[in-house]
Amino acid sequence: MPVVLVGADVDGKPNFMPIAWISIAEHKPPMILISASQTHYTNKGIKQKQTFSVNTPSVDMVKITDYCGLNTGKDVDKSTLFDVFYGELETAPMIKECPLNLECKVVRHVDTGTGHDIFIGEIVQAYAEETIVKNNVPDIKKLQPLIFSMNDNNYWTLGDLVGRAWSIGKDFQK
């Protein structure tokens, strides 16, 4: 699963948590889904402002990303760890050091009843470093995202291209 740093203002201060439970929820309008334990301090801020950011750290940010997960914003001021900026919504803190940032407004919140919150956010604006953009879209290979493996609790990065989606399977015949 890709690892992102989700940002929210909690009681007026930026806070960030790493999560790997993230997915595309809709194409038009663009929406993203995140799921996090209700014990996470950042969830409080998402509920307060109804906005959040999704910041994609690159492999060189693995230590600080893991640090954010090892420490709660209740005890550690994570706003000092990054160069924080705000976009169109003015309430979803984003991380300049991350090569890709998404600014989201909550369109739906689901309490799973099992201790997790699911937030579906409409992507209001995307920000990307020019160095990772190819043909006007982020290039995943240049992005070098962190990948989290729950089976062994390790961080990985991308390997090689193995096939083109919605194409390679056309050659499969029984």
Backbone as CSV, one residue per row, in Angstrom:
resi,resn,N_x,N_y,N_z,CA_x,CA_y,CA_z,C_x,C_y,C_z
1,MET,0.842,-1.174,0.000,0.000,0.000,0.000,0.891,1.242,0.000
2,PRO,0.495,2.287,-0.743,1.285,3.524,-0.706,1.132,4.207,0.652
3,VAL,2.194,4.825,1.107,2.171,5.557,2.376,2.037,7.040,2.068
4,VAL,1.096,7.692,2.748,0.932,9.135,2.607,0.913,9.757,3.996
5,LEU,1.178,11.036,4.048,1.039,11.803,5.280,-0.237,12.625,5.155
6,VAL,-1.225,12.292,5.965,-2.495,13.016,5.951,-2.372,14.191,6.907
7,GLY,-2.750,15.368,6.424,-2.653,16.573,7.225,-4.009,17.147,7.569
8,ALA,-4.103,17.704,8.771,-5.313,18.404,9.203,-4.925,19.394,10.294
9,ASP,-5.657,20.487,10.367,-5.485,21.420,11.478,-6.268,20.876,12.664
10,VAL,-5.584,20.671,13.772,-6.229,20.185,14.988,-6.113,21.288,16.032
11,ASP,-7.250,21.800,16.433,-7.281,22.905,17.397,-6.372,24.050,16.954
12,GLY,-6.394,24.353,15.655,-5.658,25.485,15.106,-4.199,25.240,14.787
13,LYS,-3.737,23.991,14.884,-2.326,23.689,14.624,-2.219,22.525,13.632
14,PRO,-1.318,22.636,12.632,-1.144,21.549,11.666,-0.643,20.261,12.332
15,ASN,-1.223,19.148,11.917,-0.773,17.840,12.388,-0.789,16.870,11.208
16,PHE,0.084,15.873,11.282,0.215,14.915,10.184,0.324,13.499,10.719
17,MET,-0.321,12.563,10.018,-0.215,11.143,10.363,0.041,10.341,9.096
18,PRO,0.927,9.348,9.178,1.122,8.480,8.025,0.045,7.397,8.008
19,ILE,-0.485,7.136,6.831,-1.427,6.027,6.669,-1.128,5.330,5.346
20,ALA,-1.540,4.080,5.283,-1.395,3.319,4.046,-2.749,2.820,3.556
21,TRP,-3.788,3.081,4.318,-5.122,2.665,3.907,-5.754,3.818,3.145
22,ILE,-5.496,3.836,1.853,-5.905,4.931,0.975,-6.278,4.359,-0.382
23,SER,-7.280,4.971,-1.022,-7.719,4.465,-2.322,-8.421,5.564,-3.109
24,ILE,-8.471,5.385,-4.406,-9.297,6.249,-5.247,-10.749,5.870,-4.978
25,ALA,-11.602,6.861,-4.766,-13.013,6.600,-4.505,-13.886,6.944,-5.707
26,GLU,-13.452,7.904,-6.516,-14.236,8.346,-7.681,-13.315,9.063,-8.648
27,HIS,-13.677,8.978,-9.928,-12.869,9.631,-10.965,-13.363,11.051,-11.257
28,LYS,-14.675,11.217,-11.444,-15.250,12.538,-11.723,-16.465,12.748,-10.832
29,PRO,-16.416,13.674,-9.906,-15.248,14.478,-9.560,-14.208,13.605,-8.860
30,PRO,-12.944,14.008,-8.892,-11.908,13.180,-8.275,-12.080,13.120,-6.754
31,MET,-12.143,11.898,-6.244,-12.290,11.691,-4.800,-11.314,10.627,-4.336
32,ILE,-10.910,10.765,-3.086,-9.971,9.829,-2.478,-10.558,9.366,-1.153
33,LEU,-10.244,8.147,-0.775,-10.760,7.559,0.451,-9.585,7.234,1.371
34,ILE,-9.708,7.627,2.616,-8.700,7.255,3.611,-9.404,6.603,4.787
35,SER,-8.719,5.681,5.424,-9.251,5.009,6.601,-8.197,5.061,7.695
36,ALA,-8.614,5.450,8.890,-7.669,5.566,10.004,-8.364,5.239,11.318
37,SER,-7.601,4.699,12.235,-8.109,4.400,13.566,-8.658,5.672,14.213
38,GLN,-9.766,5.535,14.903,-10.380,6.687,15.564,-9.513,7.238,16.688
39,THR,-8.494,6.513,17.080,-7.582,7.002,18.118,-6.609,8.044,17.583
40,HIS,-6.503,8.166,16.259,-5.553,9.121,15.676,-5.990,10.563,15.939
41,TYR,-5.067,11.335,16.420,-5.290,12.746,16.735,-5.713,13.535,15.493
42,THR,-5.167,13.205,14.347,-5.480,13.917,13.101,-6.959,13.798,12.744
43,ASN,-7.582,12.664,13.074,-9.008,12.490,12.785,-9.839,13.611,13.408
44,LYS,-9.450,14.038,14.603,-10.156,15.123,15.293,-10.174,16.379,14.421
45,GLY,-9.033,16.712,13.833,-8.949,17.895,12.980,-9.751,17.759,11.697
46,ILE,-9.751,16.561,11.127,-10.543,16.334,9.907,-12.015,16.564,10.217
47,LYS,-12.461,16.072,11.351,-13.862,16.253,11.749,-14.167,17.722,12.056
48,GLN,-13.207,18.435,12.649,-13.411,19.849,12.989,-13.572,20.717,11.746
49,LYS,-12.677,20.567,10.792,-12.630,21.461,9.624,-13.285,20.879,8.376
50,GLN,-13.521,19.570,8.376,-14.081,18.880,7.209,-13.172,19.000,5.979
51,THR,-11.876,19.097,6.237,-10.871,19.138,5.174,-9.656,18.335,5.627
52,PHE,-8.865,17.904,4.655,-7.603,17.234,4.953,-6.718,17.305,3.722
53,SER,-5.446,17.015,3.925,-4.518,16.946,2.800,-3.928,15.548,2.727
54,VAL,-3.522,15.178,1.523,-2.817,13.919,1.296,-1.475,14.298,0.689
55,ASN,-0.409,14.028,1.421,0.944,14.410,1.025,1.740,13.140,0.778
56,THR,2.289,13.000,-0.414,3.016,11.783,-0.772,4.508,11.981,-0.548
57,PRO,5.045,11.340,0.497,6.482,11.456,0.732,7.257,10.565,-0.236
58,SER,8.456,10.979,-0.568,9.327,10.140,-1.392,10.213,9.302,-0.469
59,VAL,10.973,8.395,-1.053,11.780,7.469,-0.254,12.756,8.178,0.683
60,ASP,13.223,9.349,0.309,14.168,10.054,1.180,13.499,10.615,2.444
61,MET,12.178,10.502,2.535,11.448,10.983,3.706,11.003,9.840,4.622
62,VAL,11.557,8.652,4.438,11.097,7.482,5.187,11.250,7.655,6.702
63,LYS,12.351,8.222,7.171,12.565,8.353,8.619,11.575,9.317,9.259
64,ILE,11.378,10.476,8.642,10.468,11.467,9.226,9.012,10.997,9.119
65,THR,8.706,10.253,8.062,7.362,9.699,7.909,7.088,8.693,9.019
66,ASP,8.026,7.799,9.251,7.869,6.805,10.309,7.803,7.484,11.680
67,TYR,8.619,8.525,11.887,8.604,9.285,13.138,7.198,9.832,13.414
68,CYS,6.550,10.332,12.375,5.190,10.865,12.546,4.226,9.783,13.016
69,GLY,4.442,8.549,12.572,3.589,7.452,13.001,3.921,6.931,14.391
70,LEU,5.147,7.128,14.809,5.565,6.673,16.141,5.129,7.626,17.246
71,ASN,4.729,8.844,16.864,4.399,9.879,17.845,3.054,10.515,17.537
72,THR,2.258,10.705,18.565,0.962,11.346,18.397,1.094,12.863,18.490
73,GLY,0.249,13.551,17.753,0.212,15.005,17.808,-0.257,15.531,19.156
74,LYS,-0.817,14.654,19.977,-1.196,15.054,21.337,0.049,15.385,22.159
75,ASP,1.164,14.721,21.814,2.399,14.877,22.591,3.521,15.588,21.840
76,VAL,3.511,15.519,20.514,4.594,16.070,19.691,4.016,17.080,18.706
77,ASP,4.614,18.251,18.642,4.190,19.283,17.696,4.793,18.975,16.325
78,LYS,4.010,18.327,15.480,4.509,17.924,14.161,4.536,19.079,13.166
79,SER,3.938,20.201,13.527,3.951,21.362,12.624,5.361,21.912,12.444
80,THR,6.250,21.598,13.374,7.626,22.091,13.287,8.527,21.181,12.448
81,LEU,8.029,20.021,12.065,8.832,19.052,11.314,8.943,19.386,9.834
82,PHE,7.983,20.142,9.325,7.893,20.391,7.892,7.693,21.872,7.593
83,ASP,7.941,22.220,6.342,7.580,23.540,5.829,6.135,23.404,5.352
84,VAL,5.209,23.970,6.109,3.776,23.798,5.868,3.242,24.931,4.999
85,PHE,2.351,24.573,4.067,1.666,25.593,3.276,0.190,25.237,3.158
86,TYR,-0.608,26.242,2.793,-2.045,26.057,2.615,-2.417,26.453,1.198
87,GLY,-3.465,25.855,0.697,-3.919,26.143,-0.653,-5.274,26.812,-0.657
88,GLU,-6.048,26.448,-1.635,-7.354,27.045,-1.900,-8.306,26.981,-0.704
89,LEU,-8.345,25.865,-0.012,-9.274,25.698,1.106,-8.847,26.462,2.358
90,GLU,-7.564,26.733,2.491,-6.983,27.467,3.617,-7.112,26.759,4.962
91,THR,-7.530,25.486,4.954,-7.702,24.748,6.211,-7.074,23.356,6.181
92,ALA,-6.425,22.996,5.092,-5.799,21.674,4.967,-4.284,21.861,4.824
93,PRO,-3.526,21.681,5.909,-2.083,21.906,5.842,-1.393,20.884,4.937
94,MET,-0.470,21.382,4.111,0.278,20.518,3.199,1.768,20.673,3.453
95,ILE,2.533,19.695,2.999,3.969,19.614,3.273,4.759,19.924,2.007
96,LYS,5.517,21.025,2.032,6.313,21.418,0.859,7.345,20.374,0.473
97,GLU,7.895,19.662,1.440,8.925,18.664,1.156,8.388,17.456,0.390
98,CYS,7.085,17.239,0.426,6.477,16.126,-0.316,6.289,16.542,-1.773
99,PRO,6.685,15.695,-2.712,6.600,16.071,-4.123,5.183,16.134,-4.689
100,LEU,4.208,15.551,-3.981,2.825,15.559,-4.454,1.901,15.798,-3.272
101,ASN,0.991,16.767,-3.424,0.048,17.119,-2.363,-1.352,17.220,-2.955
102,LEU,-2.326,16.706,-2.228,-3.730,16.817,-2.619,-4.483,17.530,-1.504
103,GLU,-5.288,18.485,-1.891,-6.091,19.263,-0.943,-7.531,18.769,-1.076
104,CYS,-8.122,18.316,0.026,-9.414,17.636,-0.046,-10.442,18.211,0.923
105,LYS,-11.704,18.188,0.491,-12.801,18.528,1.396,-13.636,17.264,1.595
106,VAL,-14.034,17.032,2.831,-14.777,15.824,3.172,-16.168,15.886,2.545
107,VAL,-16.519,14.838,1.824,-17.871,14.723,1.281,-18.658,13.634,2.006
108,ARG,-17.919,12.771,2.704,-18.587,11.724,3.471,-17.655,11.204,4.561
109,HIS,-18.246,10.974,5.721,-17.529,10.362,6.848,-18.315,9.127,7.263
110,VAL,-17.617,8.017,7.418,-18.251,6.776,7.846,-17.548,6.270,9.100
111,ASP,-18.321,6.062,10.149,-17.819,5.392,11.346,-18.060,3.907,11.103
112,THR,-16.992,3.138,10.982,-17.140,1.723,10.625,-17.770,0.892,11.735
113,GLY,-17.797,1.433,12.944,-18.325,0.673,14.063,-17.303,-0.291,14.645
114,THR,-16.113,-0.300,14.063,-15.045,-1.194,14.526,-13.804,-0.414,14.950
115,GLY,-13.984,0.887,15.204,-12.861,1.690,15.680,-12.123,2.467,14.610
116,HIS,-12.668,2.510,13.413,-12.027,3.259,12.328,-12.987,4.290,11.741
117,ASP,-12.411,5.368,11.253,-13.142,6.371,10.480,-12.726,6.222,9.032
118,ILE,-13.693,6.301,8.146,-13.411,6.390,6.714,-13.834,7.789,6.282
119,PHE,-12.919,8.490,5.644,-13.205,9.817,5.115,-13.085,9.755,3.599
120,ILE,-14.115,10.214,2.925,-14.051,10.356,1.472,-13.942,11.843,1.200
121,GLY,-12.877,12.207,0.502,-12.627,13.614,0.231,-12.582,13.909,-1.249
122,GLU,-13.248,14.977,-1.637,-13.131,15.453,-3.017,-11.817,16.214,-3.140
123,ILE,-11.046,15.870,-4.150,-9.773,16.551,-4.378,-10.072,17.903,-5.015
124,VAL,-9.823,18.963,-4.264,-10.101,20.324,-4.711,-8.952,20.865,-5.554
125,GLN,-7.731,20.502,-5.160,-6.546,20.988,-5.871,-5.405,19.997,-5.660
126,ALA,-4.564,19.885,-6.671,-3.363,19.049,-6.582,-2.147,19.926,-6.838
127,TYR,-1.078,19.635,-6.113,0.172,20.371,-6.247,1.281,19.345,-6.448
128,ALA,2.119,19.558,-7.460,3.197,18.610,-7.742,4.468,19.349,-8.128
129,GLU,5.601,18.817,-7.661,6.890,19.353,-8.090,7.050,19.078,-9.583
130,GLU,7.573,20.036,-10.302,7.774,19.867,-11.741,8.662,18.676,-12.066
131,THR,9.568,18.337,-11.163,10.509,17.239,-11.414,9.837,15.874,-11.496
132,ILE,8.603,15.751,-10.984,7.916,14.460,-11.035,6.795,14.428,-12.070
133,VAL,6.619,15.518,-12.797,5.528,15.605,-13.771,6.023,15.244,-15.168
134,LYS,5.241,14.390,-15.829,5.533,13.985,-17.203,4.210,14.021,-17.969
135,ASN,4.188,14.730,-19.080,2.965,14.874,-19.882,1.792,15.394,-19.047
136,ASN,2.084,16.330,-18.170,1.084,17.029,-17.356,0.459,16.183,-16.242
137,VAL,1.031,15.020,-15.947,0.555,14.192,-14.837,1.757,13.676,-14.040
138,PRO,1.549,13.370,-12.752,2.661,12.835,-11.964,3.160,11.502,-12.529
139,ASP,4.456,11.350,-12.607,5.101,10.120,-13.059,5.464,9.315,-11.811
140,ILE,4.820,8.178,-11.630,4.989,7.405,-10.399,6.429,6.960,-10.172
141,LYS,7.147,6.686,-11.243,8.553,6.268,-11.108,9.411,7.430,-10.589
142,LYS,9.151,8.637,-11.095,9.890,9.812,-10.623,9.478,10.202,-9.199
143,LEU,8.235,9.938,-8.860,7.724,10.250,-7.525,8.437,9.427,-6.449
144,GLN,8.759,8.191,-6.748,9.396,7.271,-5.797,8.635,7.200,-4.472
145,PRO,7.361,6.788,-4.519,6.579,6.738,-3.288,7.035,5.615,-2.364
146,LEU,6.737,5.792,-1.095,6.967,4.733,-0.118,5.824,3.735,-0.216
147,ILE,6.141,2.476,-0.105,5.139,1.421,-0.098,5.268,0.692,1.238
148,PHE,4.131,0.484,1.912,4.135,-0.196,3.200,3.621,-1.615,3.030
149,SER,4.361,-2.561,3.567,3.961,-3.964,3.553,3.530,-4.354,4.961
150,MET,2.237,-4.640,5.134,1.734,-5.024,6.458,2.241,-6.397,6.872
151,ASN,2.525,-7.258,5.893,2.956,-8.619,6.223,4.265,-8.639,6.995
152,ASP,5.180,-7.742,6.639,6.485,-7.741,7.299,6.827,-6.404,7.964
153,ASN,5.862,-5.458,7.955,6.064,-4.133,8.566,7.307,-3.433,8.041
154,ASN,7.463,-3.435,6.724,8.599,-2.783,6.087,8.133,-1.758,5.066
155,TYR,9.008,-0.799,4.804,8.781,0.180,3.741,9.572,-0.257,2.510
156,TRP,8.955,-0.097,1.366,9.562,-0.464,0.090,9.408,0.707,-0.866
157,THR,9.934,0.568,-2.056,9.679,1.509,-3.134,9.315,0.701,-4.370
158,LEU,8.958,1.382,-5.439,8.513,0.704,-6.655,9.620,-0.081,-7.331
159,GLY,9.211,-1.112,-8.023,10.132,-1.886,-8.859,9.920,-1.521,-10.318
160,ASP,10.031,-2.507,-11.177,9.931,-2.284,-12.614,8.505,-2.442,-13.121
161,LEU,8.222,-1.819,-14.235,6.951,-1.971,-14.927,6.820,-3.416,-15.388
162,VAL,5.675,-4.032,-15.134,5.469,-5.420,-15.551,4.380,-5.578,-16.609
163,GLY,3.585,-4.543,-16.839,2.552,-4.621,-17.868,1.652,-3.410,-17.838
164,ARG,0.963,-3.177,-18.941,0.052,-2.040,-19.080,-1.360,-2.481,-18.706
165,ALA,-1.974,-1.768,-17.749,-3.323,-2.096,-17.290,-4.340,-1.978,-18.421
166,TRP,-5.341,-2.816,-18.374,-6.417,-2.873,-19.361,-5.890,-3.148,-20.767
167,SER,-4.734,-3.778,-20.841,-4.134,-4.076,-22.137,-3.441,-5.433,-22.140
168,ILE,-2.553,-5.655,-21.174,-1.742,-6.869,-21.172,-2.595,-8.139,-21.112
169,GLY,-3.735,-8.064,-20.470,-4.614,-9.228,-20.355,-5.292,-9.629,-21.649
170,LYS,-5.291,-8.740,-22.631,-5.912,-9.058,-23.925,-5.193,-10.196,-24.636
171,ASP,-3.927,-10.393,-24.299,-3.145,-11.458,-24.925,-3.378,-12.815,-24.266
172,PHE,-4.115,-12.823,-23.168,-4.341,-14.069,-22.440,-5.527,-14.805,-23.049
173,GLN,-5.300,-15.994,-23.522,-6.366,-16.810,-24.110,-6.318,-18.199,-23.495
174,LYS,-7.451,-18.774,-23.290,-7.510,-20.158,-22.784,-7.958,-21.073,-23.873
